[in-house]
Amino acid sequence: MNDWEPYAERLADGVAHPVSRWHAPLAATPRHLFVPNWWANNAGQWTLRNGSADREAWLSTVYANRTLVTRVGAVHADLATEPTASGLPTSSSTLPSLVLDLYRYAMIADDSHILVTTGSGYGTALACRRLQDRQVTSLDVDAHLVKTAAGRLDSIGLHPNMAVCDITGPLSGSYDRIIATVSLNPVPASCLSALRLGGRLVTTLAGTGLIITADKVADGGAVGRVEQERAGFMRTRHGEDYAPGLSERFTEIRDQEGEEITTGRYPVLNVREAWDVWSMLELTSPGIEHRFWEGADHLRTAWMVHADGSWARAQGVWSDSPTVHQGGPRRLWDALERVRNRLNTEGGLPLSGARVRIDPDGICHISRGAWSVTLGERA
């Protein structure tokens, strides 16, 4: 027995029932082969980790049910020449239980032909273990990721169809299932075009924690729902790195006095950790970026910025009402409080189980009861 196999068995036991069709693929796939190096985040600093430096620690890490970041900015962990990096994570090996969640939502049948996103290649390997190689197509916008994953898959006898491709652009072939482990918003019309009638798309909406499933219907669109589980994936990118974000704006407004200073109704919240609130805010007021800090004695500060120049800063201790500074053309904290007020008034937000309708051109309509939102408005 190889030394990694007991680790893989424990991972399989932890995330899949023994009778699940995914248990054997998990137990038989050497995840460490796909993650020889990774970036560890320590207080905002990315530090390179090399598996071969400590094999036992390597195996313990990669066979844990956790996401491992393999690319920061434009720097692959496999190619890094410096021990640290800065920027946003741009690729990873997703935690195995979440990969399985998406595959289960896809309702993959024995004869399904599926399209998946590549990343480290580990999720592709699991799909190949579950199906035949020829039934699996794996793509990524990053040529290095595709080449490296293909080589690692080949080394364990797996040979899926591999392609360097932007999932938001034209896709070749047709598929029964498309499973995107990158976030999409709006849903590309190309994904619907590549789905066979009755085929299922599974993805998360960028800027939210929402998993959506949608089955293609006769008019070329798709219908489905927002699933109960929550997940966070990196946004799809179209080049070496993401477009510049709003980091400089956070620096500008860090201690700035607002055009309007008020007392907030609700305590300071780490919005990105409150998944339903974060998701609802993105759907109703898209494009807001967030920062959060908690210091001594539970002093909390939250910052919000938007590309239109709007910003907000709220500071308060634990459950106390915060002091809120806001500026720009819109009041971002007020938008957040409207979402929180709805949550507190109604006991929940109309997200889980909401109906999803995607038009053939990718316009996405989400509704539950009297509430609805449309993403990707036509010009």
Beta strands, then each sheet from edge to edge (+ up, - down):
strand 1: 37-42
strand 2: 45-50
strand 3: 68-72
strand 4: 75-76
strand 5: 84-85
strand 6: 89-93
strand 7: 114-117
strand 8: 136-140
strand 9: 161-164
strand 10: 175-184
strand 11: 195-205
strand 12: 210-216
strand 13: 222-230
strand 14: 260-263
strand 15: 289-294
strand 16: 299-305
strand 17: 311-317
strand 18: 323-327
strand 19: 355-358
strand 20: 364-368
strand 21: 371-375
sheet 1: 1+ 2- 5+
sheet 2: 4+ 3- 6+
sheet 3: 9+ 8+ 7+ 10+ 11+ 12- 13+ 19- 20+ 21-
sheet 4: 14+ 18- 17+ 16- 15+
end
